[in-house]
Amino acid sequence: MTRLPMIAFGSAAVASYACFCWSLAAYSSWTLRSSARVVPMAWVAAESAV
């Protein structure tokens, strides 16, 4: 019975790590999408300002 808590703890750690990786990937993809939208607009604004 000593290995059961170890397995439960390991699976919980893996689940939390997967959740962290998933949220990090979702946040990075959302940031890339928003920056990909903002950069051309800023480029056009800078070109029209010059």
Beta strands, then each sheet from edge to edge (+ up, - down):
end
